[in-house]
Amino acid sequence: MVMRQRHTSFAQNGFTLIELLVTVAIVAILASVAMPLSELTQQRAKEQELRQYLRDIRTAIDAYKQAWDEGRIVRSLDQSGYPPKLSVLVEGVEDAKSPVTKKIYFLRRIPMDPFAENAVNTEPSWGLRSYESPPDAPKEGKDVYDVYSLSTRTGLNGIPYREW
């Protein structure tokens, strides 16, 4: 008995329409799952940056206060011992205890708030709290006691970025 072989060249050369639709549907489902995950990853990275920048600035403010307490910064009776503005941490201050004219620097640059919207300059991207203002209602004053984010968004931990 001789078997005949059928020629189905069209079916063997390409994909059917249903196979293509199933493939496109699978890719669309995978993309819809990946998008929120990438947004979450980006937000986590920005939150990590915010934590680090707040830590850096606050450490520099504390170092300024310590230098002031040690008498390395020229004192004035109307000062609290905290820097009058953030830029002083970058510009540096004269070391009062050094026999030669020498400056003390506390930061290389002021980092920009990662959640600041349309901020051109770095200093305005941060909220500044004066030594005299209460922690629950921070206000600017004649010194910089603390910094906070001006963002109105809430972190992944449920705490607004302003309160970090």
Long-range contacts (C-beta under 8 A, 24 or more apart in sequence): 40-156, 43-156, 44-156, 46-114, 46-115, 47-155, 47-156, 49-111, 49-114, 50-113, 50-114, 50-115, 50-149, 50-161, 50-164, 51-164, 53-111, 53-112, 53-113, 53-114, 54-147, 54-148, 54-149, 54-164, 56-107, 56-111, 57-86, 57-89, 57-107, 57-110, 57-111, 57-126, 57-147, 58-146, 58-147, 60-89, 60-106, 60-107, 61-89, 61-106, 61-144, 61-145, 61-146, 61-147, 63-106, 64-88, 64-89, 64-93, 64-106, 67-93, 67-104, 70-97, 71-96, 71-97, 72-96, 72-97, 72-104, 73-104, 78-142, 79-143, 80-131, 80-132, 80-142, 80-143, 80-145, 82-131, 82-143, 82-144, 82-145, 83-143, 83-144, 84-142, 84-143, 84-144, 85-123, 85-144, 86-110, 86-123, 86-126, 86-128, 86-144, 86-147, 87-123, 113-149, 113-150, 113-151, 115-149, 115-151, 115-153, 115-161, 116-149, 116-150, 116-151, 117-151, 125-150, 126-150, 127-162
